[in-house]
Amino acid sequence: MTHTARVALVGDRSPHVRSHTRIPGLLDALRERDGLDLDAYWIPTEDITDATAVAGFDAMWVVPGSPYRSEAGALTAIRAARTRSIPLLGTCGGFQHVLLEYARNVAGLATAGHAENEPDTTAADAVVVPLACSLVGHEGTIHLVAGSRAGTLIGAERSLERYHCNFGASPGHVELLRTHGLRFTRIDADGEVRIAELPDHPFFLATLFQPELAGDGTRPHPLVRGFATAAVAHARAAA
């Protein structure tokens, strides 16, 4: 029996954001090549006023394109996925907002801020800060942490990934997030964190790089395939 997974693409869709034009094609490829039946819906962040806006979905992908029109909407979606065991993938801006949501609602830093959304955020509160070197249009080698979900899916000790971002994790807050259970499972050549995941969640994984930009768009990145597989598993379990 085929189980169709309803996937929420959380973000403010724009034809000028390359990942937004790539993602639908990747989901089609997963349906055709891997038999993963996915039904995707774009959910603008400003439409997410509470968790009911994302109720009934089997997975959520918090897509690039920040600053979002509604920071609160993005965080509400992430919290719903985290607390309700709904598979979540966050890329680029999604990664940044996963850190922000976790800092506020799990690590106890209620004043946690994102320096792009609020440039006046103090260093003590800024969980997401400008990168020392912009990664817009860059590629970089990522070293995986053995035994992680990301490492298992990719199946290699390192990989070359594409970026399009100016903001990342504040080095001063990484240990706080790690202490409260968020696992950083990939670092780059400079030791900066690039993947975060929750080991006890069915699938909760966020990357600063953009796996949706890998290759020519016809063969989905292993992390995207893993996310889609988790979405279908959730749909099957809920049937």
C-alpha positions as CSV (number, residue, x, y, z in Angstrom):
1,M,0.0,0.0,0.0
2,T,1.3,3.4,-1.0
3,H,1.5,6.1,1.8
4,T,1.5,9.7,0.7
5,A,3.5,11.9,3.0
6,R,2.3,15.5,3.4
7,V,5.4,17.8,3.5
8,A,5.3,21.4,4.7
9,L,7.8,23.6,3.0
10,V,8.1,26.3,5.6
11,G,9.4,29.6,4.1
12,D,8.6,32.6,2.0
13,R,8.6,31.3,-1.5
14,S,10.5,33.4,-4.1
15,P,11.5,32.7,-7.7
16,H,14.8,34.5,-6.9
17,V,15.9,32.0,-4.3
18,R,17.6,29.1,-6.1
19,S,16.8,26.5,-3.5
20,H,13.0,27.3,-3.8
21,T,13.1,26.4,-7.5
22,R,15.2,23.3,-6.9
23,I,13.2,21.7,-4.0
24,P,10.0,20.8,-6.0
25,G,12.1,19.0,-8.6
26,L,14.0,17.1,-6.0
27,L,10.7,15.8,-4.4
28,D,9.5,14.8,-7.9
29,A,12.8,12.9,-8.4
30,L,12.4,11.1,-5.1
31,R,8.9,10.0,-6.2
32,E,10.1,8.8,-9.6
33,R,13.4,7.2,-8.6
34,D,12.9,6.0,-5.1
35,G,9.1,5.5,-5.0
36,L,8.7,7.9,-2.1
37,D,5.3,9.5,-2.5
38,L,5.5,13.1,-1.3
39,D,2.8,15.8,-1.5
40,A,4.4,19.2,-0.7
41,Y,2.7,22.4,0.4
42,W,4.4,25.8,0.7
43,I,3.6,27.4,4.1
44,P,4.5,31.1,4.4
45,T,6.0,31.9,7.8
46,E,3.6,34.8,8.3
47,D,0.7,32.3,8.0
48,I,2.0,30.3,11.0
49,T,0.4,32.0,13.9
50,D,0.2,28.9,16.0
51,A,0.9,25.2,15.7
52,T,-2.4,24.4,14.0
53,A,-1.0,25.9,10.8
54,V,1.3,23.0,10.5
55,A,-0.9,20.3,12.0
56,G,-1.4,17.2,9.9
57,F,1.9,17.2,8.1
58,D,4.2,14.2,8.1
59,A,7.3,16.3,7.8
60,M,8.5,19.9,7.6
61,W,11.4,21.4,5.6
62,V,12.4,24.8,6.9
63,V,13.9,26.2,3.7
64,P,16.4,28.9,3.0
65,G,15.4,32.5,2.4
66,S,15.9,34.3,5.7
67,P,15.3,36.7,7.1
68,Y,11.8,35.2,7.1
69,R,8.8,37.5,7.1
70,S,7.9,36.0,10.5
71,E,10.6,34.8,12.8
72,A,7.9,33.7,15.2
73,G,6.2,31.6,12.5
74,A,9.4,29.7,11.6
75,L,10.1,29.0,15.3
76,T,6.5,27.8,15.9
77,A,6.9,25.3,13.0
78,I,10.3,24.1,14.3
79,R,9.0,23.7,17.9
80,A,6.0,21.7,16.7
81,A,8.2,19.3,14.7
82,R,10.6,18.9,17.7
83,T,8.0,18.3,20.3
84,R,5.6,16.2,18.3
85,S,8.2,13.9,16.7
86,I,7.5,15.1,13.2
87,P,10.5,14.7,10.8
88,L,12.3,18.0,10.2
89,L,15.0,19.2,7.8
90,G,16.3,22.7,8.2
91,T,18.7,24.1,5.6
92,C,20.7,27.4,5.7
93,G,18.1,29.8,7.4
94,G,16.4,26.7,8.7
95,F,19.6,25.6,10.5
96,Q,19.9,29.1,12.0
97,H,16.4,29.1,13.3
98,V,16.6,25.6,14.7
99,L,19.5,26.9,16.9
100,L,17.4,29.9,17.9
101,E,14.3,27.8,18.8
102,Y,16.4,25.3,20.8
103,A,18.2,28.1,22.7
104,R,14.9,29.7,23.7
105,N,12.8,26.7,24.5
106,V,15.2,24.0,25.6
107,A,18.4,25.6,26.7
108,G,16.7,28.3,28.8
109,L,18.1,31.4,27.0
110,A,14.7,33.2,26.6
111,T,16.5,36.3,25.2
112,A,18.3,34.4,22.5
113,G,18.5,36.3,19.3
114,H,19.4,36.2,15.6
115,A,21.8,39.0,14.5
116,E,20.3,39.1,11.1
117,N,16.8,39.5,12.4
118,E,17.8,41.9,15.2
119,P,21.1,43.6,14.5
120,D,21.2,45.1,18.0
121,T,21.2,41.7,19.7
122,T,24.0,41.6,22.3
123,A,26.8,39.1,22.1
124,A,25.5,37.4,25.3
125,D,22.2,36.8,23.5
126,A,23.2,36.3,19.9
127,V,23.0,32.6,19.1
128,V,23.2,33.2,15.4
129,V,25.9,35.7,14.3
130,P,27.6,36.9,11.1
131,L,30.2,34.5,9.8
132,A,33.8,35.6,9.9
133,C,33.9,34.9,6.2
134,S,30.8,34.9,4.0
135,L,29.8,31.6,2.5
136,V,27.6,33.0,-0.2
137,G,28.3,30.9,-3.3
138,H,31.1,28.9,-1.6
139,E,31.8,25.2,-1.4
140,G,33.5,23.6,1.6
141,T,34.6,20.3,2.9
142,I,32.7,18.9,5.8
143,H,34.0,16.3,8.3
144,L,31.4,14.1,9.8
145,V,31.1,12.9,13.4
146,A,31.2,9.0,13.5
147,G,27.9,7.4,14.4
148,S,25.7,10.4,13.6
149,R,22.6,10.2,11.5
150,A,24.1,12.5,9.0
151,G,27.2,10.4,8.8
152,T,25.2,7.2,8.4
153,L,23.1,8.7,5.6
154,I,26.1,10.1,3.7
155,G,28.3,7.1,4.3
156,A,31.6,8.9,4.0
157,E,34.1,10.6,6.3
158,R,33.8,13.9,4.5
159,S,31.9,15.6,1.7
160,L,32.0,18.7,-0.3
161,E,28.9,20.9,0.3
162,R,27.5,24.1,-1.1
163,Y,26.6,27.2,0.9
164,H,24.8,30.5,0.4
165,C,24.8,32.2,3.8
166,N,26.3,35.0,5.8
167,F,25.2,33.8,9.3
168,G,26.0,30.8,11.5
169,A,26.2,29.5,15.0
170,S,27.8,31.7,17.6
171,P,30.9,29.8,18.9
172,G,30.1,31.2,22.4
173,H,26.7,29.4,22.5
174,V,27.6,26.0,21.0
175,E,28.5,24.4,24.3
176,L,25.2,25.6,25.9
177,L,23.2,24.0,23.1
178,R,25.3,20.8,23.2
179,T,24.8,20.5,27.0
180,H,21.1,20.6,26.6
181,G,21.1,17.8,24.0
182,L,21.5,19.3,20.6
183,R,24.2,17.3,18.8
184,F,26.6,19.0,16.4
185,T,27.6,16.2,14.0
186,R,29.6,17.9,11.3
187,I,32.3,20.5,11.3
188,D,34.2,22.2,8.5
189,A,37.9,22.5,8.0
190,D,38.0,25.4,10.5
191,G,36.1,23.5,13.2
192,E,32.9,25.5,12.7
193,V,29.6,23.5,13.3
194,R,27.6,22.9,10.1
195,I,25.1,20.2,11.1
196,A,22.8,19.9,14.2
197,E,20.6,16.9,15.0
198,L,18.6,15.4,17.8
199,P,19.6,11.7,18.3
200,D,16.4,10.7,20.0
201,H,14.0,12.2,17.5
202,P,12.7,10.2,14.4
203,F,14.4,12.7,12.1
204,F,15.5,16.2,13.3
205,L,18.4,17.5,11.3
206,A,19.6,21.0,10.2
207,T,22.5,22.0,8.0
208,L,24.1,25.4,7.4
209,F,25.0,24.2,3.9
210,Q,22.3,23.6,1.3
211,P,22.0,19.9,0.3
212,E,19.3,20.8,-2.2
213,L,21.9,22.6,-4.3
214,A,24.0,19.4,-4.7
215,G,24.6,18.2,-8.2
216,D,22.3,19.1,-11.1
217,G,19.1,18.6,-9.1
218,T,18.2,15.2,-10.6
219,R,19.8,13.0,-7.8
220,P,18.8,14.2,-4.4
221,H,21.4,14.5,-1.7
222,P,21.5,11.6,0.8
223,L,20.2,13.9,3.6
224,V,17.2,15.0,1.5
225,R,16.5,11.3,0.7
226,G,16.8,10.4,4.4
227,F,14.3,13.2,5.2
228,A,11.9,12.0,2.6
229,T,12.1,8.4,3.8
230,A,11.3,9.6,7.3
231,A,8.3,11.5,6.0
232,V,6.9,8.5,4.4
233,A,7.5,6.4,7.5
234,H,5.6,9.0,9.5
235,A,2.7,8.8,7.1
236,R,2.7,5.0,7.2
237,A,2.7,5.0,11.0
238,A,-0.2,7.5,11.1
239,A,-2.3,5.6,8.6
